[in-house]
Amino acid sequence: MATVEKMPMLQEGYEKLSTELKRLKAERPTIVDAIEEARAHGDLSENAEYHAAKERQGQVEASIADIEDKLSRAQIIDPKDLSGDKIVFGATVTLLDEADKPVKYQIVGQAEADANVGRISYNSPLGRGLIGRKVDEEVEVTVPSGDKYYLVSKIEFI
């Protein structure tokens, strides 16, 4: 029997997914009403409203199933409970790039990742390259734009 892989995430990510799940479940009756209304227009084979509503229903149901799966496998991690000298999930890391410019990232789950706000997935090329590293270690990461080099300057659990 296959084991179910836990999905690490921060409390904030869990709450965000829960909110999205509630929103999608609340949208269900609206979609059903739209389908019923479109059915009332007659011939379904050429009824664009009916097909659009059925397509939206499929998208919503798929999203609900995906979010429910993620929430059922969630392993909530609080970075404040962590410590140590190695980069792990939840750590906030300050790196120096090749131009000695500091960049700061927090290692988070896939559902929470947003590089624009400094949150990278532990599964991303940089995230995988950082896990297990210590301060003053160099990290080489191959990303779509080429090879990048960083120096780990600080590890925080905030």
N, C-alpha and C positions, 0 to 999 in steps of 0.2 A: 504494500500500500504506500502510495506517495505521501511524503510529508508536506504540509502546507507551509510555504516559506513566509516567515513573518516580514512585515513591511515596516521598517522603522520610520517614525515621523515625530515631529514636535507636537505639543498640545495644540498650538496655533493651527497647524496643518490639519489636525484631526477635526477641530472645530469648523474650519473652513469647508472641509468635505461634508461634514454633517449638515451645515447650513445649505450647501448646494443640493444635497439629497432631499432636504425638506422642501426646497424651492421646486425641484423637479417633480416631487410627488404631488405638490399643490397644483402643478400645471396639468396633471393627468385629466381632471374633470373638464377643463377647458378644451383639451384636445378631443375628448369624447364628444362634447357638445358640438365642436366644429365638424366632426365626422358625421354625426347625426344630421346636422343642418345640411351638409353637402349631399348626403344620401337623399334628403327630401327633394333635392333639385332634379332627381330623375336619373337618367342614364349615367351609370358610373364609369363606363368605358371612356367617355370624353369629358369627365368632370375633373377639372384641374384642382378645384378646391378639395375634393375628396382625396385625390392622390397626394396633394401637399400635406393634408392633415394626417393621412396614414403614414407618410414618410416621417413627419415630425414625431408621431407616436412611436415609431420604430427607433428613432434617435433617442428619444427620452427614455424609453425602456432599456435600451442598451447602456445609456449613461447611468441609470439607476442601478442596474446590475453590476456595472464596473465599480461604482462608488461603494455599493454595499460589500463587494468583495474586498476592496481596499480597507474599509473600516473593520471588517471581520478579521483581517490579518494584521491590523495595526498594532505596533509595539511602540507605545508612547515613551519617548525619552526626554527627560528634562536635563538640559545641559548643565544646570546649576548643581545637579547631583553628581556630575562627572569631575574627574581630576586626572592628573598625570602629566607626563611630559611628551606624550605621543598624540598625534592628530587622530581623533575618532569622530564618529557621527555626532553631530551637535556642536562640535568645537567651532569657535570663531578664530580664523587664522589670518594673520597679517603676513603678506608676502612682499618681497621686493622683486620687481620685474627686472628685465635686462638693463633698463635705464635707471635702476635703483629707485624707482617710483613705487611707493607703497600701495598695495591693493589689499582689500579686506574681504574675506568670504566666510560665510557660515556653511558648514557641511550639513545638508538637510536631505529629506526624502524627495523622491521624484515628483510627488504631487505638490510640493512646496517650493520647488526650485524656481528661481527667477534671478538670473544673472544681473539684471538691471538694478536690483536692490541688494546685490551682494550675497545671494543665496544660490549655492550650486549643489546639484545632486551628488550623492556619494557614488552614483553610477556613471557620472560624466567623466570624460577623460581626465580633467584636472582633479576631480574628486577622488577618483581611483588612484591617481598619482600621489595625492596628499595623504591618504589614509596610512597611518603607521609611521609617518615621518616625525622628526623632532626638530627643535629650534636649531638653526644654523645648517640644516641639511639642504642640499640643492635638489630641485625637482625638475626633471625634463618631461615635458608633456607634448605629445603629438596631437594637434588639433587641426580642424579643417584648413585653417590658414597657415599651417606649418608647425615647426617645432618651437616651443616656448620654454624658457628657462626661468625658474623662480628660486629665491632663497627664502626659506621659512624664517621669519624674524620674530614671530610671537604667536603663542597658542593661548587662547582664553576659553573659559567655560562660563559663558554669561547668558 
